[in-house]
Every structure is written in C-alpha cells, then in structure tokens.
Amino acid sequence: MRRLRHIFYLIAIFVTLPAGGNAIAVQESPERLRMLVEELRASFDKGIEPEQTVILVEQIDEILSDISISDTLLLSDAHFYTGVSLLNRSRYHQALERLSASARLREALNVFDIRYAYCLSNMSIAWFKVGDYPQALDIGVRAMTAKREAAGEDSVSLVSNYLNLSSIYLELNEPTKAIKTAEKGLEISRNNNGGVSASTIADLYQVISLSLLRTSEFINALSYARQALVLYDLESYPGESKFLMLNTISQMYIRLGQPEEAEKYIVRGIRQINKDNLSDNYLLYINYAGFLAENGRTEEGEKVLQEGLKNVREAFGDGSREYIFMLASNGSFVNKATGNGPRALEIYRECFPYIESHPWDASLKRSLLTDYALVLIDEGRNLEALETLDDVLGADAEIEGPSQPMVNELYEAGSSQITLEALSLKYTALNVLARETGNNGYIIQAIETGKDLISLYDRFRMGMSEEESRNYLSADAREYYTGIIENYHSLYKNNHDPSLLEAAFEYSERSKVAGFLASIREVNATRFSIPADLALLDTDILKRIGLYREIISTEKEKAHPDSLKIVTWERISFGLLRSRDSLINIFEERYPAYYALKYKTEITPLDRVKKVIGREANLLSYVLTDTELFIFVVNGRHTKVIATNVDSLFYSRLGRFREILSVLPEKTSVREPFNEYMDLAYELYRVLLEPAVPYLKGDKIVISPDNILSYLPFETLVTGKYRSDEVLYRDAPFALKKYRFSYIYSVTLSAETQKRSRRFVNDLVAFAPSYEDMVISDSLLMLYPNLRGGITNLPYAIDEARDALKQCGGRAFVESTATEEAYKLNAPYFDIIHLAMHTLVDDLHPAYSKMIFAGSDNGADDGFLNTYEVYSIPLDAMMVVLSSCNTGSGVLMT
C-alpha cells in the first residue's frame, strides 16, 4: 500500500486586518503608542515584508514594558498587531501570548467587535501552525461566531474563516467536514460575485482537492487541483498555497502512474522556492527527493534533500517543527533509497525530543512514528514496531497541550491515510511474527487488524463518486483481502471450525469486484430511491463529464495539443463536476433510502449460496494470490476449501494458454501447437478443476473466477492427457463435454442483480449493426488509425443475432437499425441482450472503451457507446452477451 506523502499543512490565511479605532471612550491615550500601532497597522495594509516590522514591534514593546497603559482598547490593539507581526514571522507561541492578551482585554470590556473576531482567527491560525488542531478548531469556531455577530451572516469576510476551519478539519482527518465547510465558503463567494479573490476561491478548491485525495478519490481531486492552479495563475499568485498545489498535483500524477507529468509540476514548484516562501514549500524538497529515488536517481534525490535540510535549518532553526519534519523525511529517504536501516533509526531518534516536548503536535508524531515503525519492521524488530504502531493508533490518550489538557480526537476509525498505513504495517508485523513463532494468537490479531483495514478501504470506496478511483483503490486493497483469507485458512487447517470457513468465504466475496459492487449499489440507489427527474439529471451530468474528460484525454494525445481547448474543456468539466457534487449532497441529505442503498455492506453468506446458484449446481469460487490458489466448493453435499501452492510456472502456463486461445491456429506445422495446447490444458485442469472433482454433485458448475482466472474459459481445459494422429480438436476430452459451465463475478453480485422471480420464457433483444457511411471523427482516427477507410461490416454477426432471436424469441435490431439510440431505448425492457459488433478497447483509459453501433443521422448519439455511459443505462437483463473481436482481452482491473 502506497501512502500519498507530504501534502498536508495546507492553508493558514493571515486574515485581512481591520483599520480604524473604536467608538468607546477612554480616559488616557498615550499618543506615541497609538502612533506606532497605527504605523504597524498601515505597514500590513501596504504589504510590507514581516521582517521589516520588527523595529516597530520592538518600539511598541519598549513602551508597554515602561509605561502602564490605562487605555484598555489601545493596549488590546497593541497586543493584536504585535501578535500578528509575530505570527507572520512564524513566532507562533509568542504570537499566541500577544493575541490571547488582546482577546482577554476585549472580553473584560465586553467588546466583541470585528477586531476581536480577527484576533480569534489569528489565534486559531497560530494553534494550527504549532500542530494543536483541536485547539485551533475550538478557537476557530469561536472566531466564526464572533465574525458573524460583528459583520453579519452573509459577510464576505466569513470566507476566510470557512477556509481556515476547512483546513483544520482536513488536518483532523475529517475530509467530509472539510469539504462541507469549504463549500459554505464557496457559497458566500458565489453570492458576492467579485467580492472574493480568485486566489481565495482557489484555496477553497485546494481544500476540497486534498480532502478528496485523503479518501483516494484521485480523479476528482485532480480536477479540483487543476482548477485551483488556473485561478492562482490568473492572479499571478505567488503565495505558498500555489506551491503546495503544485506539490499536490505532482503526488496525484505519481499515484496515477504518470511520472513525467508529476516531475513537471514538482520541478516548477522547486524552481520558485526561496527563503521568503519556504514555510510550507519545503515539502517540495521531500517529495522530489523521494520521486528521484523511486526512479533510480538516488544521488540527485540526496542532493535535493540535503539542500532542503540546509535551507530549512537556516530559516527556522534546528529545534523547529519544520526542521524536525525535514529530518524525519531524511530518515525515511535513507531507509528506502539506501537500505541503511540502522542509520535511519538514528535519524528518527534525533526527532524524538521534539515530539516528547510537543505532545499536542499529534499529526507530526503520528507521521514520524509510522515511518519509524516501517524501518523497525524492515530491520526485523517487529515487536518494537507493534508497540510503536499501537501508540500511533491509540485513539483515546489524553494529550496535554500548551493550552490545556485535551482529548485527542484525531483517530476516528476510517478517517486517515496515516491510520491506513499504520494498520497495514501492523498487519504485516503480526503476520511476520505468526510465521516466525507459529503462535496462532498473532494470526487472530492480524485478522482483527485486517478487518479494520478492510473496513477503512470500504468506507473510502463507497464514498467515491467516480469509477477510476474505485479501481485504483481496489488494486491497493486486494492484498489485504487475500491476506485475511490466508489467515482464516491457516487457522481452519488445524481446527475445522465451520465459522472459520464461513469467514474465509466472506472475505473471498468481499475481495471480488468490490469496486464494481460499489458502483452497482450507487446506480441502484439512484434508480430506486431518487425522483426520476433528478436521476435523469444525474445521468446527463455524468455523461457530459465523461465526454469532456474523453476529449481532453484525446487532445492531450496529439503531437501538438491545443492548450486553449484543453483549458476551456477542463473548465466546463470542472463546472459539471461541481454540479454533480452538489446533486450527490442533495441525494444523501434529502433521500435516506439513497444513502442506505449506496452504503450497503452486506455480503451473501455461505448458507445462502445454494439459493443463489440453484440446488443442483456446484459453486467453484476461486481466490488467487502470488503463491496460493484457494477453491471454495459449495453444493448440496459439501462445503470445502481447497488450497494449492502455485508458482511462476503456473502463471507462465496460464499466460501461454491464454495466448494460444487468442490467435487462430496455424494451417501448417499444426502438430506442435496442438500438442502444446493439450499439455497446457491438462496441466491447468489438474490445478484448477481436478482437486474439486471428488466433491462435485452433478455436472453443473458455476465458476466465480478471480484475478487473471477471469480470462480463462474453463470449458477449454481437457480432463486427461491427449494426443491425436489426425490432430482433431473436436475429439479432445474438453471439460465442456463433461460439465455444464456458467460464470458469475461473485455470489453477492449475483444476489444483488437477481430478479425476485424468474420467468419460464426470457425475451431477447439482439443488436448487430452495419457500418456503411459511418462517420468517424479525426480525434478517434488519431487514437485508432486502423479505422481509416471505414469500419468493416460483420456479416456473420447479423446471422448470429438472427439465430439467437430464432432460439429465444424477442426482437432484433440489425444493420442500420442497430443504433446506439435504439439500444438505450429498448435494452432496459429485455431479459437477454445479445451484442454482436465491433468494439474499441482503451487499456490506458478503460472508461473510454467503446461498443460501436450503427451511425444515426437523426439522433444525438454518435454510435460509440462508452463504458462510462453503460452504468447510466438501467438494465433488468438476466444475461448480456458481448460478441466481438478480442472480447475479454483488455487490461485486468482487480
């Protein structure tokens, strides 16, 4: 599992400072102090560099230390402005002393004016900067209340408060609250058109982007991030938030497997760093060093990191939070890039005095200790690692901060990327200890840890609103699903407790098409619990988002992409994304049934399998890991799990067998490939089917494949060694001659989509288009040059469709009538759907793969039905057959 590193410490806005005095009369007013305070205020208005205010602050301090000031409001103002100066110069604790004094003086006079609200806002920022996020939240909420009372409910000045609060929620690992709070700030900005700067709106987008990233919703997060960057560029904004955005975008591209794009953004940020904007931008040094090391450029990475360490030490001092964070990152770099674990542990121990003396800085502590635990595990010190990780995951420890004792609420289950990594490390350490000691107690602990981990992944997945991110997340989570199955099986081998077998089966179900199941449940939630007009609006928005993302992707593939078009389309796509986010919020808040259906987590239990597959059928459910194959056999007589060791030879045979199936056999020298086929088919049969044969009841087998086995037609295996003098495939002992096979993704998915009652007659609709005069766009020809000259007809596809109609009854759309529009209008009303046509497979962007229908002169559809459109078409079919070239040959998405 890869953690997206170093994208926090987001935004702390030094709020605009109000000018002018107060209407309350005072008895004494030392004019020199008043003049200096006014001069300091004016310097902020003029944008003078913070260091240039030092002399003014010193002069004010001199007066305050020598003279007793009886003008309480003037004294409060003096503390306020000197506090802001200290805050701007990163003197956070000193700033807190001054700002707290200013607030207390106003409270004593019952003066809760706008300056009091700004005072609380800046106190909240200072607490944020020292890492005391609960205290920052408490003061930030008070600041919001004071601002509302002083400026009004709809004041544009509230936007900065919403921004600060959303940033705090982000660091408290509450991304949902962060998004909702940022949305309130955006709502005020919309109602005050032109009253909020583009950079502030960009900051709010950035909070939403980071929040989506925390929940692994990469694609939508990238959309918000890129739009934020457009707004920063619009104002030529030089602030730290822009640098952080460059850093964040680079991390997203790394996660999406696009290193060239990632380096482009991170280098852009690195080049603009200087001592005046280093506050949060030092994260760029850390991430760029890590990026270089991961791409085999360790020496370059080490130079970047050492430069960052030097600059941060000079700017903030070696006792600062910033330097400790850089130092800890150096420990991580040393361990990962050079493998020098002992040196890495020494570096981490240099950081411990800071976290011991700053116990309220829970965020830094958790990050540092999680990385420290990783090194301990790499060094084989697993018990120490477990102790460290329990410290990271301890949710209820009381923390005494510099303000007051408080309860640390950072660790709500399922809320944090750090929590995710800490759980995964704990799971790893427990499994290593179980193997080393043979102690089943460690396996039981590993199972409980794995369950927490899976629950966290499931929460992230169900909260996602787009498919591509679900696929990335499912790929990350797979090793933990299969790991828990292995854990349960290892216990079951020694203790045939049926509950252990049931639990292993449950996680085999959870491991299969988890992302697909989440998508189906979201579609059903919209379909069955939302008014038709809103559901139609959601479908339309999703289609348009997919369309614009596709044309953006296509434009970027060109040798000379049009940047103006890309920017325009990204803006439109982003607007549609914002509309859908608002719509989903309405669904979840106003329609409880939608929420209940979308967030269902039930799995079909073992005792209901026979009801789903039928009394006379045998379920063979497979789970395939790097080293083991599990076969769950369920029928009216037996419930078994069979475990077999597999190795690289098995995977090699499987790959070669699939390759043979994918090409037409040679017309000459046919004996050698014939014999190779038969040998491979039998070897695979011995591993995949033969172990289950003693437990089968009857000849009906329902296959629930896993991983690469999804590519394998089990019918094509042979049940014995075979040679033929005449090289006759038809005489081979194929498994299809002995068994009747059918396939399901998983029992749970079948139960979800199963009709409440089956009918004896199932109507079929078939589509087999012709392609005369089919219009193909230039952008499509660029991606698929083999389409030049037109799309060839498939005459046998039309015969196939008519034959299917003859057998089942129903309706066939053939030749020019087999349009995309006809499919959308008619397919939802049939039990069996047969699609015999050309397809275009896009392995890099699966959502843009297409089925090609006949062109239409009249309708709005172009004949190319994209994958992202398929989800929005409500089918009730028992079976859908796609008959096309290379069906099933795309990249596997687990």
Secondary structure in CASP SS format (residue, H / E / C, confidence):
PFRMAT SS
TARGET T0000
AUTHOR 0000-0000-0000
METHOD secondary structure of the structure
MODEL  1
M C 1.00
R C 1.00
R C 1.00
L C 1.00
R C 1.00
H C 1.00
I C 1.00
F C 1.00
Y C 1.00
L C 1.00
I C 1.00
A C 1.00
I C 1.00
F C 1.00
V C 1.00
T C 1.00
L C 1.00
P C 1.00
A C 1.00
G C 1.00
G C 1.00
N C 1.00
A C 1.00
I C 1.00
A C 1.00
V C 1.00
Q C 1.00
E C 1.00
S C 1.00
P C 1.00
E H 1.00
R H 1.00
L H 1.00
R H 1.00
M H 1.00
L H 1.00
V H 1.00
E H 1.00
E H 1.00
L H 1.00
R H 1.00
A H 1.00
S H 1.00
F H 1.00
D H 1.00
K C 1.00
G C 1.00
I C 1.00
E C 1.00
P H 1.00
E H 1.00
Q H 1.00
T H 1.00
V H 1.00
I H 1.00
L H 1.00
V H 1.00
E H 1.00
Q H 1.00
I H 1.00
D H 1.00
E H 1.00
I H 1.00
L H 1.00
S H 1.00
D H 1.00
I C 1.00
S C 1.00
I C 1.00
S C 1.00
D C 1.00
T H 1.00
L H 1.00
L H 1.00
L H 1.00
S H 1.00
D H 1.00
A H 1.00
H H 1.00
F H 1.00
Y H 1.00
T H 1.00
G H 1.00
V H 1.00
S H 1.00
L H 1.00
L H 1.00
N H 1.00
R C 1.00
S C 1.00
R C 1.00
Y H 1.00
H H 1.00
Q H 1.00
A H 1.00
L H 1.00
E H 1.00
R H 1.00
L H 1.00
S H 1.00
A H 1.00
S H 1.00
A H 1.00
R H 1.00
L H 1.00
R H 1.00
E H 1.00
A H 1.00
L C 1.00
N C 1.00
V C 1.00
F C 1.00
D C 1.00
I H 1.00
R H 1.00
Y H 1.00
A H 1.00
Y H 1.00
C H 1.00
L H 1.00
S H 1.00
N H 1.00
M H 1.00
S H 1.00
I H 1.00
A H 1.00
W H 1.00
F H 1.00
K H 1.00
V C 1.00
G C 1.00
D C 1.00
Y H 1.00
P H 1.00
Q H 1.00
A H 1.00
L H 1.00
D H 1.00
I H 1.00
G H 1.00
V H 1.00
R H 1.00
A H 1.00
M H 1.00
T H 1.00
A H 1.00
K H 1.00
R H 1.00
E H 1.00
A H 1.00
A H 1.00
G C 1.00
E C 1.00
D C 1.00
S C 1.00
V C 1.00
S C 1.00
L H 1.00
V H 1.00
S H 1.00
N H 1.00
Y H 1.00
L H 1.00
N H 1.00
L H 1.00
S H 1.00
S H 1.00
I H 1.00
Y H 1.00
L H 1.00
E H 1.00
L C 1.00
N C 1.00
E C 1.00
P H 1.00
T H 1.00
K H 1.00
A H 1.00
I H 1.00
K H 1.00
T H 1.00
A H 1.00
E H 1.00
K H 1.00
G H 1.00
L H 1.00
E H 1.00
I H 1.00
S H 1.00
R H 1.00
N H 1.00
N C 1.00
N C 1.00
G C 1.00
G C 1.00
V C 1.00
S C 1.00
A H 1.00
S H 1.00
T H 1.00
I H 1.00
A H 1.00
D H 1.00
L H 1.00
Y H 1.00
Q H 1.00
V H 1.00
I H 1.00
S H 1.00
L H 1.00
S H 1.00
L H 1.00
L H 1.00
R H 1.00
T C 1.00
S C 1.00
E C 1.00
F H 1.00
I H 1.00
N H 1.00
A H 1.00
L H 1.00
S H 1.00
Y H 1.00
A H 1.00
R H 1.00
Q H 1.00
A H 1.00
L H 1.00
V H 1.00
L H 1.00
Y H 1.00
D H 1.00
L H 1.00
E C 1.00
S C 1.00
Y C 1.00
P C 1.00
G C 1.00
E H 1.00
S H 1.00
K H 1.00
F H 1.00
L H 1.00
M H 1.00
L H 1.00
N H 1.00
T H 1.00
I H 1.00
S H 1.00
Q H 1.00
M H 1.00
Y H 1.00
I H 1.00
R H 1.00
L C 1.00
G C 1.00
Q C 1.00
P H 1.00
E H 1.00
E H 1.00
A H 1.00
E H 1.00
K H 1.00
Y H 1.00
I H 1.00
V H 1.00
R H 1.00
G H 1.00
I H 1.00
R C 1.00
Q C 1.00
I C 1.00
N C 1.00
K H 1.00
D H 1.00
N H 1.00
L H 1.00
S H 1.00
D H 1.00
N H 1.00
Y H 1.00
L H 1.00
L H 1.00
Y H 1.00
I H 1.00
N H 1.00
Y H 1.00
A H 1.00
G H 1.00
F H 1.00
L H 1.00
A H 1.00
E H 1.00
N C 1.00
G C 1.00
R C 1.00
T H 1.00
E H 1.00
E H 1.00
G H 1.00
E H 1.00
K H 1.00
V H 1.00
L H 1.00
Q H 1.00
E H 1.00
G H 1.00
L H 1.00
K H 1.00
N H 1.00
V H 1.00
R H 1.00
E H 1.00
A H 1.00
F H 1.00
G C 1.00
D C 1.00
G C 1.00
S C 1.00
R H 1.00
E H 1.00
Y H 1.00
I H 1.00
F H 1.00
M H 1.00
L H 1.00
A H 1.00
S H 1.00
N H 1.00
G H 1.00
S H 1.00
F H 1.00
V H 1.00
N H 1.00
K H 1.00
A H 1.00
T H 1.00
G C 1.00
N C 1.00
G H 1.00
P H 1.00
R H 1.00
A H 1.00
L H 1.00
E H 1.00
I H 1.00
Y H 1.00
R H 1.00
E H 1.00
C H 1.00
F H 1.00
P H 1.00
Y H 1.00
I H 1.00
E H 1.00
S H 1.00
H C 1.00
P C 1.00
W C 1.00
D C 1.00
A H 1.00
S H 1.00
L H 1.00
K H 1.00
R H 1.00
S H 1.00
L H 1.00
L H 1.00
T H 1.00
D H 1.00
Y H 1.00
A H 1.00
L H 1.00
V H 1.00
L H 1.00
I H 1.00
D H 1.00
E C 1.00
G C 1.00
R C 1.00
N H 1.00
L H 1.00
E H 1.00
A H 1.00
L H 1.00
E H 1.00
T H 1.00
L H 1.00
D H 1.00
D H 1.00
V H 1.00
L H 1.00
G C 1.00
A C 1.00
D C 1.00
A C 1.00
E E 1.00
I E 1.00
E E 1.00
G C 1.00
P C 1.00
S C 1.00
Q C 1.00
P E 1.00
M E 1.00
V E 1.00
N C 1.00
E C 1.00
L C 1.00
Y C 1.00
E C 1.00
A C 1.00
G C 1.00
S C 1.00
S C 1.00
Q H 1.00
I H 1.00
T H 1.00
L H 1.00
E H 1.00
A H 1.00
L H 1.00
S H 1.00
L H 1.00
K H 1.00
Y H 1.00
T H 1.00
A H 1.00
L H 1.00
N H 1.00
V H 1.00
L H 1.00
A H 1.00
R H 1.00
E H 1.00
T H 1.00
G C 1.00
N C 1.00
N H 1.00
G H 1.00
Y H 1.00
I H 1.00
I H 1.00
Q H 1.00
A H 1.00
I H 1.00
E H 1.00
T H 1.00
G H 1.00
K H 1.00
D H 1.00
L H 1.00
I H 1.00
S H 1.00
L H 1.00
Y H 1.00
D H 1.00
R H 1.00
F H 1.00
R H 1.00
M H 1.00
G H 1.00
M C 1.00
S C 1.00
E C 1.00
E H 1.00
E H 1.00
S H 1.00
R H 1.00
N H 1.00
Y H 1.00
L H 1.00
S H 1.00
A H 1.00
D H 1.00
A H 1.00
R H 1.00
E H 1.00
Y H 1.00
Y H 1.00
T H 1.00
G H 1.00
I H 1.00
I H 1.00
E H 1.00
N H 1.00
Y H 1.00
H H 1.00
S H 1.00
L H 1.00
Y H 1.00
K H 1.00
N H 1.00
N C 1.00
H C 1.00
D C 1.00
P H 1.00
S H 1.00
L H 1.00
L H 1.00
E H 1.00
A H 1.00
A H 1.00
F H 1.00
E H 1.00
Y H 1.00
S H 1.00
E H 1.00
R H 1.00
S H 1.00
K C 1.00
V C 1.00
A H 1.00
G H 1.00
F H 1.00
L H 1.00
A H 1.00
S H 1.00
I H 1.00
R H 1.00
E H 1.00
V H 1.00
N H 1.00
A H 1.00
T H 1.00
R H 1.00
F H 1.00
S H 1.00
I C 1.00
P C 1.00
A H 1.00
D H 1.00
L H 1.00
A H 1.00
L H 1.00
L H 1.00
D H 1.00
T H 1.00
D H 1.00
I H 1.00
L H 1.00
K H 1.00
R H 1.00
I H 1.00
G H 1.00
L H 1.00
Y H 1.00
R H 1.00
E H 1.00
I H 1.00
I H 1.00
S H 1.00
T H 1.00
E H 1.00
K H 1.00
E C 1.00
K C 1.00
A C 1.00
H C 1.00
P C 1.00
D C 1.00
S H 1.00
L H 1.00
K H 1.00
I H 1.00
V H 1.00
T H 1.00
W H 1.00
E H 1.00
R H 1.00
I H 1.00
S H 1.00
F H 1.00
G H 1.00
L H 1.00
L H 1.00
R H 1.00
S H 1.00
R H 1.00
D H 1.00
S H 1.00
L H 1.00
I H 1.00
N H 1.00
I H 1.00
F H 1.00
E H 1.00
E H 1.00
R H 1.00
Y C 1.00
P H 1.00
A H 1.00
Y H 1.00
Y H 1.00
A H 1.00
L H 1.00
K H 1.00
Y C 1.00
K C 1.00
T C 1.00
E C 1.00
I C 1.00
T C 1.00
P C 1.00
L H 1.00
D H 1.00
R H 1.00
V H 1.00
K H 1.00
K H 1.00
V H 1.00
I H 1.00
G C 1.00
R C 1.00
E C 1.00
A C 1.00
N E 1.00
L E 1.00
L E 1.00
S E 1.00
Y E 1.00
V E 1.00
L E 1.00
T C 1.00
D C 1.00
T C 1.00
E E 1.00
L E 1.00
F E 1.00
I E 1.00
F E 1.00
V E 1.00
V E 1.00
N C 1.00
G C 1.00
R C 1.00
H C 1.00
T E 1.00
K E 1.00
V E 1.00
I E 1.00
A E 1.00
T E 1.00
N E 1.00
V C 1.00
D C 1.00
S H 1.00
L H 1.00
F H 1.00
Y H 1.00
S H 1.00
R H 1.00
L H 1.00
G H 1.00
R H 1.00
F H 1.00
R H 1.00
E H 1.00
I H 1.00
L H 1.00
S H 1.00
V C 1.00
L C 1.00
P C 1.00
E C 1.00
K C 1.00
T C 1.00
S C 1.00
V C 1.00
R H 1.00
E H 1.00
P H 1.00
F H 1.00
N H 1.00
E H 1.00
Y H 1.00
M H 1.00
D H 1.00
L H 1.00
A H 1.00
Y H 1.00
E H 1.00
L H 1.00
Y H 1.00
R H 1.00
V H 1.00
L H 1.00
L C 1.00
E H 1.00
P H 1.00
A H 1.00
V H 1.00
P H 1.00
Y H 1.00
L C 1.00
K C 1.00
G C 1.00
D C 1.00
K E 1.00
I E 1.00
V E 1.00
I E 1.00
S E 1.00
P C 1.00
D C 1.00
N H 1.00
I H 1.00
L H 1.00
S H 1.00
Y H 1.00
L C 1.00
P C 1.00
F H 1.00
E H 1.00
T H 1.00
L C 1.00
V E 1.00
T C 1.00
G C 1.00
K C 1.00
Y C 1.00
R C 1.00
S C 1.00
D C 1.00
E C 1.00
V C 1.00
L C 1.00
Y H 1.00
R H 1.00
D H 1.00
A C 1.00
P C 1.00
F E 1.00
A H 1.00
L H 1.00
K H 1.00
K C 1.00
Y C 1.00
R E 1.00
F E 1.00
S E 1.00
Y E 1.00
I C 1.00
Y C 1.00
S C 1.00
V H 1.00
T H 1.00
L H 1.00
S H 1.00
A H 1.00
E H 1.00
T H 1.00
Q C 1.00
K C 1.00
R C 1.00
S C 1.00
R C 1.00
R C 1.00
F C 1.00
V C 1.00
N C 1.00
D C 1.00
L E 1.00
V E 1.00
A E 1.00
F E 1.00
A E 1.00
P E 1.00
S C 1.00
Y C 1.00
E C 1.00
D C 1.00
M C 1.00
V C 1.00
I C 1.00
S C 1.00
D H 1.00
S H 1.00
L H 1.00
L H 1.00
M H 1.00
L H 1.00
Y C 1.00
P H 1.00
N H 1.00
L H 1.00
R C 1.00
G C 1.00
G C 1.00
I C 1.00
T C 1.00
N C 1.00
L C 1.00
P H 1.00
Y H 1.00
A H 1.00
I H 1.00
D H 1.00
E H 1.00
A H 1.00
R H 1.00
D H 1.00
A H 1.00
L H 1.00
K H 1.00
Q H 1.00
C H 1.00
G C 1.00
G E 1.00
R E 1.00
A E 1.00
F E 1.00
V E 1.00
E E 1.00
S C 1.00
T C 1.00
A C 1.00
T E 1.00
E H 1.00
E H 1.00
A H 1.00
Y H 1.00
K H 1.00
L H 1.00
N H 1.00
A H 1.00
P H 1.00
Y H 1.00
F C 1.00
D C 1.00
I E 1.00
I E 1.00
H E 1.00
L E 1.00
A E 1.00
M C 1.00
H C 1.00
T E 1.00
L E 1.00
V C 1.00
D C 1.00
D C 1.00
L C 1.00
H C 1.00
P H 1.00
A H 1.00
Y H 1.00
S C 1.00
K E 1.00
M E 1.00
I E 1.00
F C 1.00
A E 1.00
G C 1.00
S C 1.00
D C 1.00
N C 1.00
G C 1.00
A C 1.00
D C 1.00
D C 1.00
G C 1.00
F E 1.00
L E 1.00
N E 1.00
T H 1.00
Y H 1.00
E H 1.00
V H 1.00
Y C 1.00
S C 1.00
I C 1.00
P C 1.00
L C 1.00
D C 1.00
A C 1.00
M C 1.00
M E 1.00
V E 1.00
V E 1.00
L E 1.00
S E 1.00
S C 1.00
C C 1.00
N C 1.00
T C 1.00
G C 1.00
S C 1.00
G C 1.00
V C 1.00
L C 1.00
M C 1.00
T C 1.00
END
